[in-house]
């Protein structure tokens, strides 16, 4: 291990990411290449009492998007479309290059040297640069391969390469983070029961952690977990267990539980260009690809979640945005929001259990340019369910979306809910459209639903996908989805990063035809 190149501590990294800045009500984010949940049920067979016609809602509160200044590392931001969720963008951690820029002490670890020793000896304000390669170290008999106890430390693969950490002896956790303002970049944890774990003394908070180009793969053990916040600070009035987590270009594969805030609360989590593929052989309703047990301020951007035995996205959190995300091959619910949220430009394909879309408590739930496909095919259950267990009214808005080859039970909302379904396609003319409390409306009752003010611009018929059965949800030339959408101010690109409104109007669904 070479000598440190400096001795002074770095300045605090409490500032926001250069690419995460408030833009009115919009949020700028980093431009990238390409783009222990609860077991509580969310639906069932019972129906509630008859509901009086609620008023419709609108998307008129969208804010205009403006350009943001480029961050110091030169990455040009693009704009997350306006959302009713007010994200506290200056509270999210910064990308690795920016977060580590002020560190003046640099320690180099060469091939064959001990990464564990370098991390253990690192003082605040240190960057530990590790030569790419595979490392295994007994870490003085610790069950954790690497433990970051000092704050303001960056652990980075040198030259933009990859460092692989594999277990030694009885180790079952790859990296344990127990300090504030930690950055891990370019590391792969292979063969551990837990890839990365966050844990601190009860009642204490870990703040501002960035994981960038991090991979968790080939997990082993009875409970295979990817990136997990273990801290439990749920006593009334307690501080968050983990406040500030940026996951950027992160891959988790073969886990039972992918990325999770097991207890929390967890706040200010931003996931971008994250891919989680679960191990469907696992059992239990907590085997989610992404879950927040309790928290607030959660953004999931341009990410993918697949292969969960339980839920794809399951958040018991306030202030949630799911944008440009793909959820597929899921055993239970696709996107479950317990306390409201905004789901935009998102594809949900292949889900089971009681519903693909779930909203649990009384809150606002909005779905813009969403596809729900292949949920409970051949069954009669709900496709979407809001307020079923809580029994309290919700605000539900579904705009420019498509429902394709799903169960025939339609959508459920509680009595007194506010419902607005606009410019949306339902492919099955013989299925149920909507249960509002105890009142049932079939797709064939669409005119009545529209007269009640709950729907407008709805299309019934084949959405004309290029190959929906094969998973290609772009639209063929004669698709009724083309130019059928409502203009959403500030929503200028689709799930693939292509421009919206190529024709007379935006297309329904997350994909905009470019021909």
N, C-alpha and C positions, 0 to 999 in steps of 0.2 A: 504494500500500500504506500503510495507516494505521500510526501509531506503536503499539508494544506497550503494553498496559495495565498491565504490571507487570514486575518484573525478577527476583524470587526464583525459584529452582529448585523444582520440585515434589518432593514426597516420593516415595520409591521406590514402584513399583507391583508389588511382589513378592507382595502379598497375593492370595489366591484371589478369583475372582468372587464377589460376594455371593450369587449364585444357584447357585454350585457349592460345596456343602458336604458333608462326610461325614455320613451319617445311619446309624450302625451300618454295615451292609454295603450300604446303599442309597445312592443319589446323587441329590441335588436338582439340577434343571436349570431353565433359564429357560423360562417359559411363553410360547409364541409363538403368533401367529395361525395357525390351520390346523395346523397341525402342523410311474517308468519300470519297471511291473511286470515280472516275469521271464517268459521264454518257455518255461520248463520245463513239460513236459507233466504231466498228473495222472492219466492213466488209459490203458487199452489193452485188448488182447484176452487177454493171458496171465493165467492163474489160478495161484495159489499152492497150497501143500499144504493138506490138510484141517486144520480148526481144532477143538480141543475146545470144548465149550460154555462161553462166558464167563459171568460173573455179571452180573446186571442192575444198573442204577444207579437212582438216584432223585433227585427234586428237593427232598428234605427239608432241604437246607442253605440254603434261601431264608430271608432275614431279613425281619422285620417292618418296614414302612415307616412312618415318623412324619413329621409336618409339620416344615418348616424355617422359620426366621425370614425375613421378607421382606428382600431386599437394600436398600441405601440408596436406589437409584433407584426404588423402589416397585413393581418388577415382582414379582409373586407367583410363587414357584417351584412346580412340581409335581414329583412324585417319579419318578425312573427306577426301575423295579422292581428288586427285589433281584437280584443277579447273583453268580455265583461268582467273577467277576473283581473283584479288589480295586482299584478305581480310586483313584489318589492325587489326590483332587479338589482339595486345597489347592495343587497344583502347576500347575493349569491357569490360563491368563490370565483376566482379567476383562473383562466387556462394556465398550463404549466409554464410556458415561456414567459408570460407576464408575471406570474406569481413568484418565480425564482430569479427574476432579473436583478433584484437588489442584493442577492447573496454574494458576499465577497470572499467567503471561505469555501474553497472547493477541495474535496478529498477524492482522490482517484483510487479505484479498486481494479487491479489488474487480474487477468485470468489466473485462477488457482488461489487467489487470496480470499479472505473471509469477508463476505458482505455483512454478515451478522456483527462482526467486530466493528466494522466501520460505522454501522448504524448505531450501535451501542455507544460508541465514543463521540458521536456527532453532537456538537453544541448548537444552540439556537443560531440561526443565520448561516447554516452550512448546507452546501449542495454536495451530496455523495454521488459521484459519477462512476458507473460500473461498466467495465468492458463487456460487450455482448458475449453471451455464452451461457452455459448451464452451470448452476451452483447448487451444492448441497452441503449444509453445515449443521452440526448438532447443536450449535448455539448454546453451549455449556449445559446440555441436557434439557433445555427448555422445550415444551411441547409446541412452541411457536417458532417457525423458522427465522422470522425477522420480527423485532419488536421496536416500534418507534415511540419512544417515551419523551423525547425532547421536542418542544414546539419549534415551529419555523425551520423545518428541515425538508429539503428536497432530495428525493431518491430517484435518480434518473439513469436510464440506459444511455451510455455514451454514444455520440454520433447518430442519434435517432434510431439505434438498433434495438435488439430484443434481448432481455435478460430473463432466463428461465430459472425459476426457483423450484427445486424438487425436494421432497421430504427426506429427512434422515431419521433413522431409528423410530421413535414413537411420536414423531411430530404429526399433528393433525390440522394445524392452522398455518397457512402460508405467511401472511403478514398481519400482525396485530397493530392497529393504530390506536394510541392512547393519549395523543397530544393534539394541540391546536395547530392550524396553519401548516399542515403536512401536504406535500405533493409527491405522488408516485407516478412515474412516467416510463412506459416501455417495458413493463415487467409482466411476465407470465407465471402464474402459479399452477403447477401441474401435479396432480396426484394427492392433493390434500382433501380432508373432509370439509374444511372451510377455506375458501380462497383468501378473502380479506375480511377481517373482523374488526369492529369498532366497539370498544368497551372501556369504561372508566368507572371510578368509584361511584356508588349510588348517590344520585342527586347532583352529580357534576355533569358538565357539558363539554363535548368535543366540538370545536368550532372550525369551520372553513377548511375543508379537505378537498383536494383535487386528485382524481384518478384519471389519467389520460393514456391512451394506448395500452390499457391494462387488459389482460386476458386471464380467465379462469377456465381450465380444461381438465379432462380426465380425472374428475373427482373420485375419491375412494371413501369407503366407510359406510356406516348404516344410514347416516343423514348427510346427504351431499348438498352442500350449500355454497353459493357463490360469493356475494358481497353482502354482509349482514351487519346491521347495527343492533347489538345485543342489549344496550343500556335500557334500564326501566326506570323512568322518572315520572311515572303517571300519577303520582300523588298530587292532589290539588295544589296548584300554585307553584309546582316545581318547574325548573328550567328544562329546556329540551335536552334529550340525550345526545342528539347530533344536530347541530344547527349550522347548515352550510355544507353541501356535498355536490360537487360537480363531477359527473361521470361523462367523459368525452372520448368517443372512439373506443368503447369498452365492449368486450365480448365475453359472454359466460355460456358455457356449453356443458350439457350432461348432468345438470344439477336437479335435485328435487325442489329446492327453494332457490330461486335465482338471485334476485336483488330484493332485500327486505329490511324494513324497520320493524323489528320483531315486537317491540313494546312502545318505545318512544317516550314522549313525543319527538318527532323529527320535523325539522323545518328547513325551508330553502334548499330543496333538492332539485337539481337540474340535470336531467338525463338527455344527452344528445348523441345521435349516431351510436346508440347502444343496441346490441343484439344479444338476446337471451334465448337459448334453446334448452328446454327442460328435458327431463328423463321421464317419459310418460309411465314407466313401470312403477313409479313411486305411488304410495297411497297416502290418503289424508287430504282434508280440505285446505290445509295450509301449504300445499305444494304448488305455490303460485310462481309465475315467472317474475312478477313485480308486485310488491305489496307494501303498504304503509298501514301499520296498525293504529297509529294515532299521529296526527300532525297537521301541517298547513303549508301553503306555498310550495306546491309540487308542479314542476313542468317536465313533460315527456315530449321530446321533439325528435322527429326523423329517426325513429327507433323501430325495432321489430321484436316481437315476443311470440314464441312458438313452442309447442310440445309440452305445455303444462298439464299435469294430471288434474290440477284444480283450476284456478282462474288465471287469465292473462294479465290484466291490470286490475288491482284490487286496492282501493285507497279509502281508508277511513280518515280523510283529510279534508280540510277546507281549502279553497283557492287552488283548484286543480285545473291544469290545461294539458290536454293530450292532442298533439298536433303532428300531422304528417306521419302517422304511425301505422304499422301493420301488425295485426294480431291474428294468429292462425293456428289450427290444429290444437284446440284447447279442450280439455275435458269438461270444464264447467263454464262459468261466465266469461265472456270476452273482455268487456270493460265494465267494472263495477265501481261506481262512485257512491260513497255513503253520504256525503255531505255536499253534493252539487259539483258542477264543473262544466267546462267547455271542451267538446270533442270536435276537432276540425280536420278535414282532409285525411280521414282515417278509414282503413279497410279492416273489417272483422270477418274472417272466413273460416268456418268450421268450428263450431262450439257446441256444448252439450248442456246438461242440467236444465235449470228452470228458465233461463233467458240468456240471450247474447248480451243485451244491454240491461244494466240494473242501476237504478237509483234508489237508495234505501230511505234516507230521511227527508224531511221537509226542506227543500232547497230548490235552487234553479239549476236545471239540466238543459244544456243546449247541444245539438248535434248538427254541424254544418258540413255538407259534402261528405257524407259517410256512406259506405256500403256495408250491409249486413247480409252475409250469404252463408248458406249451408248450415244453418242452425237447426239441430234436432230434426233433420229431414225425415219425413214420414211419420212424425209424431204430432200431437195436438196441443203441446204446451205453448206458453208465451214466447215471443221473440224478444220483447222488451217489457220490463216491469219496473214501475216507479211508485214508491211508497207502500208497497204491499204489506210488509211486516209492520212498519211504523203506523200505518193507517191514517197518516196525516197528508193534507194536500201538498202538491208539488207544483212547480212551474216547469212545463215541458215544451220544448221547441225543437222541431225536426225540420230542417230546411235543405233542399237540394240533395236529397239522399235517395238511396235505392235499397229495397229489400228484395232478395232473390233466393228462391229455392230454400225456404225455411219451413219450420213447423207452422201449423195452421192456426195457432192460438192468438196471433196478432199482438197488440200492445195493451198493457194494463196500466191504468192510473187510478188513484184513489178519488173518492167523492170530493167534490169541491176544487179539484185541481184545475189549473190553467193550462190549456192545451192549444198548440198551434202547429199543424203539420202542413208545410207549404212546398209546392214544386217538387214533390217526392214521388217516386215510382214504386208501386207494389205489383209484383209479377203475377200473383195468384188471384184470379177473380172469384174463386170459390172459398177463400179462407176468411177468417174473422179479421176485421180491421182494428177494432178498438173496444176494450172494456173500460167504461168509466164508472167506477163503483159497481153497482149492480146492473147497469145498462149495457147491453151488448149490441155492437154494430158490425155487420159484415161488410166486406168490401163492396158487395152489391148495394149496400145502404149508403154509399158515398155521398149521394146528393143530400141525404138527411144530415150527415155529419157536417157537410159544408154549410148547410142552412143553419146549423147550430153554432157556426163560427169557429169550429175546431179544425177545419181544413180548407185549403184553397190550392188550385193549380195542381191537384194530384192526378197522376197518370196511372192507369191500370193496364198492364200488359208486359210483354217481354222487353226487358231493357236493352236487348241487342248488344250484348257483350261480344267481344272478339272470340273468346273461348271461356265462358264462365265456368263450365264444368272442369276445365283444365287449369283454372286459376288466373286466366288473363282477363282482367276486368276493364281493359280499355274498350272503347265502343266502336262497333262497326259503323259504316257510313250512313246507314238508314236508321240508326238507333234513335228512339224517342228521347233519350237522355241529352242528346246534343241540343244546345241552345235553349234548353227548357228551364234553366235555373233562374233564380232571383239574384240580382247583383248584391253582393255583400261588400260593403265599403271596406277597403283595406286588404281584401283577400285577392291577391294578384297572382299567385302561383298555385299549382296543384301539388299533389303528393310526390310527383316526380320532379318537381322544380321547374315545370314548364309554365308558360304564361296562361292565365285565365282569360276567358271571353275572347277566344279566337274568332268566333262567329258573331252572331247578333247578340248573344247573351251567354253567360257561363253555362257549362254542362252540369247536369246532375251527377253526383258521385265525386270521388276524389280525383279522378283522371279527366283532364281536359283534352279533347281531340285536337291534334295539331295539323290535320290535313283538311 
